[in-house]
C-alpha cells in the first residue's frame, strides 16, 4: 500500500455530495481515471454533472468499484454497510476525501476533532491566524471540502481542518502537525455499529501523528492520555478552566476563575487574554473552545497577542449559543447545533438566570438521564417536540416544573413566550438531531429565528 494515494491511477469515488465532487475533481486535475457513483438515481443527480470535471465518469443508482485501485468514500456512508464488503474482499483500500487532500497538499496541517465545539474551535483558530497575518484556509467538516482548496495553497500556508469521526475512520496515514480533541461524549450510535468505534475514530487523528508532533487535549479528561499511551506524541498541551496539573514537558492553556486566559509551560507562564467577558461568546464551554484554539494556534507559531486579538474579534457562529433577540424583556438564544445531550447541557450551564427550554427532535438512542436532571434543575418550563417528545416527557415529568409538548417549532416558540417572564431566557437546546422535522440543524435554527421575529412583530 503506497504512502501517497496519488501514486495510484484508477479511483472509485462513492457519494456525490460536497466531498465526493471535490475528490473526483481533484483526481481529474491530476489526470487520474475516476468513476464517481451515488445511490441516488441519475435523474435525481442531473445537476451534479455541472459541478464535475468533464473527465469524471459518473453514474447513479448505486456505488460501483469497477477496476478501481482505491475507493474514496463519502462520510455519509456508514463503515458497517455491505457496500464495503467487495472492497474488503478484493483488498482495495477505502480512504477518506480528507486523506486524499492531505496527500495533494504542500501546506502545514492542523486537525481538530471532538464531539462538541470543534466547529467553533476551528473557526477560532482561523480568526487567530487572520490576526497574525498568516495565510490559511479553514475547511473540512466545517463545510468546505478540503480537496477544493489545497491546490491553491503553498507550503507556507496552514490548513485548519475540522474533522469528524465519519471522516477519520477511513484515514490511514494522515499526519497533522497539531491534533486537537475538544472532547469525546456519547453520540453517533446511529452511524457506528459499536459505540467503541466512535472514540476510536476520533483518537485515530492522534494515533497517526508522528512523535515530534503536538497534541492538544482537554485537561478534564485524563482518560484520553491514558488510552493513547505511547501512541501519543511527546508534546502535549492541555486546555481547561482552573488549575491544570502538568507532567514534565507538558504545557497548558486555560482560563482562571476570573475569566483571565493564562498559559504555562517549560518556557514560563503568563497571561494571554485579560477578561473572557469582553468577548461575544457565551458560557464556560466556549472558554474551553477558546483555550483549545489558543493552544493550537500557539503550537504553530502564532504569538499570544495575535491569539488574543483573534478571540476578541470573533463573532459567535450561527445556531451555536447565538443571541437572537429580546422580546418583552425575554432573551432568545439559538443553540440548534446542540444535537446531543452533552452539547445541550454545556450550553445550558452557560446561561445565567431563569430558563425556558425548547428541546426535542430525532431520537438517536442516547442516554438522557443526566440531561433531564440538568434541565429540571435549571428550567422553569420545558417545551418538547419531535419524534422523541414522549420519551423526554416521561423523563422530565416529576423532575421539572412545567413540561409541555408542541406540534411545531413555531408553536413551541409561542408557548415558550407565554411561559417566560421578563429577565429570563428562552433557549432552543434540542439535545437531538433535526432530521425528523427539518433538513438540518441550520434549517431548524433559521425556523426558530423566524418564529422569534414573528414575536417581535406582534409585540411592536
PAKOLNU-564772 format. One line per field, with one value per residue (C-alpha): residue number from 1; residue in one letter; x, y, z. Coordinates in nm, 3 decimals. Layout:
PAKOLNU-564772
pos = c(NUM, ...)
code = c(A, ...)
c1 = c(X, ...)
c2 = c(Y, ...)
c3 = c(Z, ...)
//
This chain:
PAKOLNU-564772
pos = c(1, 2, 3, 4, 5, 6, 7, 8, 9, 10, 11, 12, 13, 14, 15, 16, 17, 18, 19, 20, 21, 22, 23, 24, 25, 26, 27, 28, 29, 30, 31, 32, 33, 34, 35, 36, 37, 38, 39, 40, 41, 42, 43, 44, 45, 46, 47, 48, 49, 50, 51, 52, 53, 54, 55, 56, 57, 58, 59, 60, 61, 62, 63, 64, 65, 66, 67, 68, 69, 70, 71, 72, 73, 74, 75, 76, 77, 78, 79, 80, 81, 82, 83, 84, 85, 86, 87, 88, 89, 90, 91, 92, 93, 94, 95, 96, 97, 98, 99, 100, 101, 102, 103, 104, 105, 106, 107, 108, 109, 110, 111, 112, 113, 114, 115, 116, 117, 118, 119, 120, 121, 122, 123, 124, 125, 126, 127, 128, 129, 130, 131, 132, 133, 134, 135, 136, 137, 138, 139, 140, 141, 142, 143, 144, 145, 146, 147, 148, 149, 150, 151, 152, 153, 154, 155, 156, 157, 158, 159, 160, 161, 162, 163, 164, 165, 166, 167, 168, 169, 170, 171, 172, 173, 174, 175, 176, 177, 178, 179, 180, 181, 182, 183, 184, 185, 186, 187, 188, 189, 190, 191, 192, 193, 194, 195, 196, 197, 198, 199, 200, 201, 202, 203, 204, 205, 206, 207, 208, 209, 210, 211, 212, 213, 214, 215, 216, 217, 218, 219, 220, 221, 222, 223, 224, 225, 226, 227, 228, 229, 230, 231, 232, 233, 234, 235, 236, 237, 238, 239, 240, 241, 242, 243, 244, 245, 246, 247, 248, 249, 250, 251, 252, 253, 254, 255, 256, 257, 258, 259, 260, 261, 262, 263, 264, 265, 266, 267, 268, 269, 270, 271, 272, 273, 274, 275, 276, 277, 278, 279, 280, 281, 282, 283, 284, 285, 286, 287, 288, 289, 290, 291, 292, 293, 294, 295, 296, 297, 298, 299, 300, 301, 302, 303, 304, 305, 306, 307, 308, 309, 310, 311, 312, 313, 314, 315, 316, 317, 318, 319, 320, 321, 322, 323, 324, 325, 326, 327, 328, 329, 330, 331, 332, 333, 334, 335, 336, 337, 338, 339, 340, 341, 342, 343, 344, 345, 346, 347, 348, 349, 350, 351, 352, 353, 354, 355, 356, 357, 358, 359, 360, 361, 362, 363, 364, 365, 366, 367, 368, 369, 370, 371, 372, 373, 374, 375, 376, 377, 378, 379, 380, 381, 382, 383, 384, 385, 386, 387, 388, 389, 390, 391, 392, 393, 394, 395, 396, 397, 398, 399, 400, 401, 402, 403, 404, 405, 406, 407, 408, 409, 410, 411, 412, 413, 414, 415, 416, 417, 418, 419, 420, 421, 422, 423, 424, 425, 426, 427, 428, 429, 430, 431, 432, 433, 434, 435, 436, 437, 438, 439, 440, 441, 442, 443, 444, 445, 446, 447, 448, 449, 450, 451, 452, 453, 454, 455, 456, 457, 458, 459, 460)
code = c(X, X, X, X, X, X, X, X, X, X, X, X, X, X, X, X, X, X, X, X, X, X, X, X, X, X, X, X, X, X, X, X, X, X, X, X, X, X, X, X, X, X, X, X, X, X, X, X, X, X, X, X, X, X, X, X, X, X, X, X, X, X, X, X, X, X, X, X, X, X, X, X, X, X, X, X, X, X, X, X, X, X, X, X, X, X, X, X, X, X, X, X, X, X, X, X, X, X, X, X, X, X, X, X, X, X, X, X, X, X, X, X, X, X, X, X, X, X, X, X, X, X, X, X, X, X, X, X, X, X, X, X, X, X, X, X, X, X, X, X, X, X, X, X, X, X, X, X, X, X, X, X, X, X, X, X, X, X, X, X, X, X, X, X, X, X, X, X, X, X, X, X, X, X, X, X, X, X, X, X, X, X, X, X, X, X, X, X, X, X, X, X, X, X, X, X, X, X, X, X, X, X, X, X, X, X, X, X, X, X, X, X, X, X, X, X, X, X, X, X, X, X, X, X, X, X, X, X, X, X, X, X, X, X, X, X, X, X, X, X, X, X, X, X, X, X, X, X, X, X, X, X, X, X, X, X, X, X, X, X, X, X, X, X, X, X, X, X, X, X, X, X, X, X, X, X, X, X, X, X, X, X, X, X, X, X, X, X, X, X, X, X, X, X, X, X, X, X, X, X, X, X, X, X, X, X, X, X, X, X, X, X, X, X, X, X, X, X, X, X, X, X, X, X, X, X, X, X, X, X, X, X, X, X, X, X, X, X, X, X, X, X, X, X, X, X, X, X, X, X, X, X, X, X, X, X, X, X, X, X, X, X, X, X, X, X, X, X, X, X, X, X, X, X, X, X, X, X, X, X, X, X, X, X, X, X, X, X, X, X, X, X, X, X, X, X, X, X, X, X, X, X, X, X, X, X, X, X, X, X, X, X, X, X, X, X, X, X, X, X, X, X, X, X, X, X, X, X, X, X, X, X, X, X, X, X, X, X, X, X, X, X, X, X, X, X, X, X, X, X, X, X, X, X, X, X, X, X, X, X)
c1 = c(0.000, 0.151, 0.231, 0.060, -0.275, -0.193, 0.061, -0.238, -0.413, -0.770, -1.020, -1.381, -1.547, -1.856, -2.107, -2.159, -2.210, -1.973, -1.669, -1.727, -1.746, -1.434, -1.240, -1.342, -1.241, -0.904, -0.831, -0.932, -0.697, -0.421, -0.512, -0.639, -0.909, -1.220, -1.561, -1.789, -2.113, -2.404, -2.700, -2.937, -3.072, -2.909, -3.232, -3.204, -2.840, -2.899, -2.747, -2.432, -2.264, -2.249, -2.010, -1.785, -1.477, -1.571, -1.311, -1.503, -1.730, -2.029, -2.325, -2.630, -2.833, -2.558, -2.192, -1.958, -1.593, -1.522, -1.148, -1.055, -0.739, -0.867, -1.215, -1.273, -1.582, -1.840, -1.852, -2.225, -2.168, -2.153, -1.848, -2.070, -2.259, -2.245, -2.124, -1.776, -1.762, -1.648, -1.366, -1.252, -1.270, -1.064, -0.815, -0.898, -0.824, -1.114, -0.998, -1.138, -1.152, -0.955, -0.655, -0.666, -0.649, -0.363, -0.162, -0.225, -0.129, 0.204, 0.086, 0.111, -0.192, -0.367, -0.665, -0.945, -1.198, -1.434, -1.798, -1.883, -1.714, -1.497, -1.654, -1.623, -1.268, -1.168, -1.314, -1.135, -0.800, -0.875, -0.950, -0.622, -0.427, -0.601, -0.498, -0.141, -0.146, -0.082, -0.209, -0.453, -0.777, -1.047, -1.211, -1.327, -1.634, -1.700, -1.850, -1.577, -1.428, -1.053, -0.996, -1.145, -0.886, -0.550, -0.425, -0.439, -0.209, 0.170, 0.398, 0.393, 0.014, -0.181, -0.474, -0.706, -0.917, -1.228, -1.253, -1.543, -1.535, -1.718, -1.412, -1.141, -1.229, -1.110, -0.781, -0.462, -0.157, -0.289, -0.018, -0.117, 0.140, -0.108, -0.406, -0.670, -0.954, -1.215, -1.396, -1.547, -1.902, -2.172, -2.302, -2.349, -2.488, -2.681, -2.358, -2.120, -2.225, -2.034, -2.000, -1.632, -1.569, -1.669, -1.400, -1.150, -1.212, -1.157, -0.836, -0.709, -0.619, -0.363, -0.251, -0.149, 0.070, 0.448, 0.619, 0.756, 0.408, 0.190, -0.134, -0.389, -0.615, -0.883, -0.743, -1.074, -1.048, -0.740, -0.863, -0.772, -0.400, -0.413, -0.589, -0.343, -0.045, 0.279, 0.089, 0.052, 0.322, 0.570, 0.448, 0.107, -0.074, -0.377, -0.661, -0.915, -1.071, -0.899, -0.586, -0.429, -0.178, 0.116, 0.382, 0.735, 0.739, 0.366, 0.204, -0.136, -0.364, -0.655, -0.892, -0.883, -1.188, -1.196, -1.202, -0.838, -0.665, -0.334, -0.063, 0.207, 0.493, 0.864, 0.923, 0.745, 0.396, 0.185, -0.148, -0.272, -0.623, -0.741, -1.115, -1.332, -1.643, -1.511, -1.574, -1.905, -1.900, -2.130, -2.059, -1.777, -1.791, -1.682, -1.399, -1.284, -1.318, -1.116, -0.843, -0.820, -0.794, -0.525, -0.323, -0.349, -0.258, 0.040, 0.169, 0.220, 0.393, 0.113, 0.201, -0.017, -0.104, -0.248, -0.425, -0.595, -0.684, -0.839, -1.054, -1.166, -1.270, -1.451, -1.831, -2.047, -2.123, -2.486, -2.700, -2.433, -2.547, -2.637, -2.828, -3.136, -3.345, -3.502, -3.883, -4.086, -3.778, -3.714, -3.386, -3.391, -3.089, -3.050, -2.843, -2.983, -2.636, -2.675, -2.765, -2.679, -2.730, -2.367, -2.379, -2.717, -2.601, -2.287, -2.494, -2.748, -2.470, -2.352, -2.680, -2.745, -3.091, -3.429, -3.475, -3.744, -3.603, -3.727, -3.597, -3.655, -3.601, -3.492, -3.419, -3.061, -3.089, -2.851, -2.872, -3.070, -3.095, -2.815, -2.959, -3.304, -3.153, -2.979, -3.295, -3.507, -3.257, -3.232, -3.559, -3.885, -4.056, -3.970, -4.146, -4.076, -4.141, -4.042, -4.001, -3.854, -4.113, -4.286, -3.954, -3.848, -4.182, -4.153, -3.802, -3.893, -4.229, -4.181, -3.838, -3.912, -4.178, -4.383, -4.347, -4.541, -4.546, -4.576, -4.651, -4.432, -4.131, -4.337, -4.594, -4.315, -4.181, -4.526, -4.573, -4.226, -4.302, -4.614, -4.420, -4.121, -4.111, -3.914, -3.544, -3.547, -3.411, -3.579, -3.324, -3.360, -3.147, -3.268, -3.028, -3.130, -3.066, -3.307, -3.388, -3.736, -3.877, -3.602, -3.338, -3.060, -2.986, -2.934, -3.290, -3.417, -3.224, -3.348, -3.707, -3.657, -3.520, -3.809, -4.058, -3.889, -3.906, -4.281, -4.299, -4.111, -4.361, -4.659, -4.520, -4.434)
c2 = c(0.000, 0.331, 0.612, 0.855, 0.771, 0.982, 0.718, 0.511, 0.566, 0.429, 0.556, 0.498, 0.787, 0.689, 0.963, 1.280, 1.524, 1.811, 1.598, 1.343, 1.606, 1.776, 1.447, 1.349, 1.689, 1.685, 1.340, 1.454, 1.753, 1.503, 1.306, 1.002, 0.767, 0.841, 0.676, 0.859, 0.696, 0.762, 0.562, 0.830, 0.785, 0.966, 1.164, 1.286, 1.371, 1.554, 1.879, 1.708, 1.698, 2.078, 2.065, 1.782, 1.795, 1.666, 1.389, 1.234, 0.945, 0.937, 0.705, 0.686, 0.410, 0.254, 0.264, 0.086, -0.022, -0.129, -0.171, 0.090, 0.051, 0.286, 0.381, 0.733, 0.712, 0.966, 1.039, 0.972, 0.601, 0.403, 0.173, -0.128, -0.112, -0.415, -0.193, -0.209, -0.590, -0.617, -0.369, -0.561, -0.894, -0.761, -0.586, -0.244, 0.036, 0.262, 0.614, 0.950, 1.262, 1.420, 1.196, 1.246, 1.622, 1.572, 1.378, 1.651, 1.932, 2.110, 2.302, 2.267, 2.094, 2.111, 1.887, 1.946, 1.682, 1.609, 1.552, 1.916, 2.251, 2.154, 2.399, 2.696, 2.591, 2.550, 2.891, 3.050, 2.911, 3.067, 3.403, 3.387, 3.310, 3.605, 3.832, 3.707, 3.773, 3.405, 3.256, 2.977, 2.804, 2.667, 2.361, 2.003, 1.909, 2.279, 2.292, 2.344, 2.026, 2.004, 1.875, 2.202, 2.426, 2.254, 2.316, 2.693, 2.695, 2.692, 2.529, 2.834, 2.824, 2.644, 2.409, 2.423, 2.109, 2.031, 1.652, 1.429, 1.064, 0.994, 1.125, 0.986, 0.616, 0.583, 0.769, 0.561, 0.790, 1.141, 1.320, 1.664, 1.880, 1.959, 1.741, 1.869, 1.678, 1.910, 1.633, 1.288, 1.215, 0.967, 1.034, 0.884, 0.549, 0.564, 0.566, 0.316, -0.043, -0.039, 0.276, 0.193, 0.264, 0.628, 0.737, 0.512, 0.712, 1.040, 0.917, 0.800, 1.164, 1.147, 0.788, 0.872, 1.163, 1.142, 1.152, 1.503, 1.647, 1.828, 1.703, 1.926, 1.751, 1.854, 1.873, 1.749, 1.406, 1.222, 0.901, 1.025, 1.050, 0.716, 0.547, 0.687, 0.571, 0.562, 0.639, 0.998, 1.238, 1.363, 1.725, 1.765, 2.089, 2.070, 2.320, 2.378, 2.600, 2.638, 2.463, 2.217, 1.960, 1.904, 1.642, 1.735, 1.869, 1.937, 2.278, 2.426, 2.700, 2.779, 3.035, 3.100, 3.156, 3.526, 3.457, 3.554, 3.349, 3.203, 2.975, 2.767, 2.559, 2.487, 2.829, 3.004, 3.132, 3.435, 3.591, 3.583, 3.726, 3.972, 3.905, 3.646, 3.855, 4.107, 3.853, 3.790, 3.421, 3.280, 3.012, 2.804, 2.559, 2.846, 2.924, 2.567, 2.619, 2.940, 2.781, 2.485, 2.716, 2.924, 2.610, 2.501, 2.842, 2.882, 2.537, 2.657, 2.979, 3.234, 3.485, 3.544, 3.900, 3.781, 3.494, 3.738, 3.974, 3.690, 3.588, 3.944, 3.996, 3.663, 3.657, 3.358, 3.114, 3.071, 2.834, 2.787, 2.978, 3.260, 3.553, 3.619, 3.894, 4.034, 4.039, 4.185, 4.160, 3.794, 3.695, 3.433, 3.213, 2.972, 2.665, 2.441, 2.287, 2.120, 1.790, 1.569, 1.580, 1.670, 1.980, 2.084, 2.060, 2.261, 2.541, 2.550, 2.583, 2.896, 3.086, 3.276, 3.330, 3.169, 2.949, 2.816, 2.533, 2.413, 2.061, 1.751, 1.606, 1.269, 1.007, 0.883, 0.637, 0.832, 0.838, 1.143, 1.100, 1.347, 1.591, 1.563, 1.634, 1.946, 2.073, 2.006, 2.193, 2.496, 2.540, 2.693, 2.528, 2.285, 2.261, 1.935, 1.850, 1.598, 1.223, 1.198, 1.403, 1.112, 0.983, 1.329, 1.396, 1.067, 1.156, 1.512, 1.450, 1.461, 1.624, 1.951, 2.207, 2.271, 2.021, 2.083, 1.941, 2.120, 2.000, 2.259, 2.473, 2.786, 2.662, 2.583, 2.939, 3.086, 2.857, 2.945, 3.315, 3.273, 3.078, 3.313, 3.609, 3.933, 3.884, 3.514, 3.335, 3.111, 2.878, 2.631, 2.347, 2.031, 1.762, 1.573, 1.577, 1.767, 1.510, 1.417, 1.762, 1.956, 1.907, 2.012, 2.184, 2.500, 2.491, 2.426, 2.727, 2.951, 2.849, 2.927, 3.270, 3.337, 3.240, 3.480, 3.752, 3.696, 3.757, 4.083, 4.194, 4.108, 4.286, 4.607)
c3 = c(0.000, -0.111, 0.131, -0.108, -0.265, -0.568, -0.671, -0.791, -1.124, -1.101, -0.843, -0.747, -0.565, -0.363, -0.296, -0.500, -0.217, -0.140, -0.056, -0.333, -0.607, -0.469, -0.456, -0.810, -0.948, -0.772, -0.914, -1.262, -1.233, -1.155, -1.471, -1.279, -1.404, -1.197, -1.179, -0.932, -0.820, -0.588, -0.457, -0.588, -0.939, -1.229, -1.269, -0.909, -0.978, -1.306, -1.179, -1.049, -1.388, -1.395, -1.098, -1.216, -1.434, -1.781, -1.741, -1.449, -1.541, -1.308, -1.254, -1.030, -0.870, -0.655, -0.562, -0.803, -0.781, -1.138, -1.187, -0.924, -0.718, -0.446, -0.319, -0.186, 0.035, 0.140, 0.516, 0.488, 0.422, 0.746, 0.774, 0.851, 0.520, 0.290, 0.006, 0.161, 0.160, -0.202, -0.142, 0.166, -0.017, -0.308, -0.080, -0.222, 0.027, 0.128, 0.207, 0.316, 0.099, 0.384, 0.328, -0.048, 0.013, 0.258, 0.000, -0.260, -0.022, 0.026, 0.333, 0.709, 0.863, 1.197, 1.268, 1.519, 1.617, 1.906, 1.985, 2.054, 1.998, 1.702, 1.455, 1.693, 1.786, 1.421, 1.334, 1.630, 1.510, 1.172, 1.338, 1.532, 1.213, 1.044, 1.331, 1.289, 0.914, 0.832, 0.506, 0.585, 0.494, 0.725, 0.572, 0.621, 0.821, 0.869, 0.517, 0.257, 0.113, 0.162, -0.191, -0.320, -0.153, -0.109, -0.463, -0.409, -0.105, -0.090, 0.165, 0.397, 0.439, 0.711, 0.655, 0.958, 0.920, 1.119, 1.113, 1.213, 1.314, 0.987, 0.802, 1.026, 1.034, 0.672, 0.719, 0.707, 0.710, 0.780, 0.982, 1.109, 1.285, 1.563, 1.654, 1.896, 2.058, 2.208, 2.400, 2.348, 2.461, 2.363, 2.013, 1.667, 1.779, 1.450, 1.244, 1.402, 1.471, 1.800, 2.010, 2.073, 1.705, 1.755, 2.004, 1.822, 1.505, 1.691, 1.855, 1.516, 1.444, 1.726, 1.671, 1.314, 1.426, 1.434, 1.774, 1.715, 1.654, 1.910, 2.064, 2.237, 2.487, 2.739, 3.091, 3.229, 3.063, 3.188, 3.027, 2.678, 2.754, 2.934, 2.643, 2.390, 2.597, 2.399, 2.078, 2.199, 2.074, 2.331, 2.321, 2.484, 2.561, 2.787, 2.786, 3.059, 3.322, 3.658, 3.779, 3.534, 3.661, 3.426, 3.371, 3.270, 2.916, 2.902, 2.861, 2.950, 2.820, 3.048, 3.196, 3.568, 3.789, 3.696, 3.323, 3.267, 2.998, 3.117, 2.982, 3.146, 3.006, 3.049, 2.888, 3.175, 3.235, 3.159, 3.062, 2.702, 2.749, 3.012, 3.051, 2.871, 2.941, 2.685, 2.406, 2.232, 2.332, 2.600, 2.857, 3.006, 2.715, 2.491, 2.732, 2.666, 2.291, 2.312, 2.525, 2.287, 1.986, 2.157, 2.228, 1.863, 1.726, 1.961, 1.865, 1.507, 1.600, 1.648, 1.919, 2.225, 2.122, 1.788, 1.962, 2.199, 1.914, 1.716, 2.011, 2.079, 1.715, 1.683, 1.644, 1.753, 1.474, 1.365, 1.574, 1.843, 2.150, 1.911, 2.066, 1.850, 2.008, 2.324, 2.318, 2.606, 2.829, 2.742, 2.573, 2.294, 2.215, 1.922, 2.013, 1.738, 1.691, 2.033, 1.866, 2.164, 2.538, 2.614, 2.393, 2.528, 2.889, 2.812, 2.661, 2.942, 3.200, 3.023, 3.066, 3.387, 3.530, 3.469, 3.163, 2.934, 2.722, 2.384, 2.321, 2.111, 1.766, 1.632, 1.897, 1.847, 2.135, 2.360, 2.739, 2.856, 3.234, 3.316, 3.064, 3.222, 3.564, 3.428, 3.259, 3.567, 3.785, 3.555, 3.367, 3.483, 3.186, 2.906, 2.572, 2.388, 2.025, 1.759, 1.739, 2.088, 2.275, 2.453, 2.586, 2.701, 2.868, 3.056, 3.173, 3.277, 3.444, 3.817, 3.782, 3.602, 3.688, 3.373, 3.088, 2.768, 2.414, 2.081, 1.730, 1.558, 1.637, 1.577, 1.828, 2.076, 2.049, 2.115, 2.416, 2.549, 2.518, 2.732, 2.997, 3.016, 3.249, 3.192, 3.261, 3.170, 2.862, 2.608, 2.450, 2.166, 2.302, 2.128, 2.259, 1.941, 1.570, 1.347, 1.080, 1.199, 1.113, 0.934, 0.666, 0.905, 1.235, 1.027, 0.895, 1.246, 1.374, 1.095, 1.164, 1.533, 1.450, 1.211, 1.481, 1.724, 1.460, 1.441, 1.816, 1.770, 1.506, 1.725, 2.030, 1.845)
//
